[in-house]
Structures are given as C-alpha cells and as structure tokens.
C-alpha cells in the first residue's frame, strides 16, 4: 500500500515536471527504512520552512526520472 502511494506521488510529480520528491518522515526506524528501501536518501538540502514545522522528522529526497 505504501509503495503504491509513493509511486502515485512520483508519477504526479513527474507530470508536473519535478525531478525529485522531498519527504519529511516520522523519525521511526520502520518509516525511515521504508523510504530508504525505496531508494530515498537523507537530503543534504533541508527545507528550513518545513524543518521549523517538524524539527524531529527525518528529511529525505528521492530523485525521479522525468520522461
């Protein structure tokens, strides 16, 4: 189910011309491992506005290929 939702988000992002997804995840091992398993990585470019809203979350990104 989670994988399907991720793929739907990536598909819609591609349609909008995005090259990556920015994800802020609940800081639990299962949640972070889920995103890592999908190929996401901890981002080096944290969005400060999002960080201020959820400072304990883990911020990740996923590169998506644009057709």
C-alpha positions in Angstrom: 0.0 0.0 0.0 2.7 2.5 1.0 4.7 1.7 -2.1 1.7 2.3 -4.3 1.1 5.7 -2.7 4.8 6.6 -3.2 4.6 5.6 -6.9 1.4 7.7 -7.4 3.1 10.7 -5.8 6.2 10.2 -8.0 4.0 9.8 -11.1 2.1 13.0 -10.4 5.4 14.9 -9.6 6.8 13.7 -13.0 3.7 15.0 -14.8 4.4 18.4 -13.1 8.0 18.3 -14.3 9.6 17.7 -10.9 12.9 16.0 -10.7 12.8 14.9 -7.1 10.4 14.3 -4.1 11.1 16.0 -0.8 10.0 13.8 2.1 9.9 14.5 5.8 9.2 11.3 7.7 8.3 10.4 11.2 11.6 9.6 13.0 10.9 5.9 13.5 13.1 3.1 12.3 10.3 1.4 10.2 9.3 4.6 8.5 12.9 5.7 7.6 13.8 2.2 6.5 10.7 2.1 4.2 11.9 5.2 2.4 15.5 4.1 2.3 14.3 0.8 0.8 12.6 2.7 -2.0 15.9 4.4 -2.9 15.4 7.7 -1.0 18.4 9.2 0.8 18.7 11.7 3.6 18.8 15.1 2.0 21.7 17.5 2.1 19.4 20.4 1.3 16.9 20.7 4.2 13.9 23.0 3.5 14.2 25.4 6.5 10.4 26.2 6.5 9.5 22.5 6.7 12.2 21.9 9.3 10.8 24.6 11.5 7.4 22.9 11.4 8.7 19.4 12.1 12.2 19.6 13.5 12.3 16.0 14.7 11.3 14.5 11.4 13.9 12.9 9.1 14.2 14.8 5.8 14.8 12.7 2.7 14.7 13.1 -1.0 14.1 10.8 -4.0 15.3 11.5 -7.4 12.6 10.8 -10.0 13.3 10.5 -13.7 11.3 12.7 -15.9 10.3 11.1 -19.2 
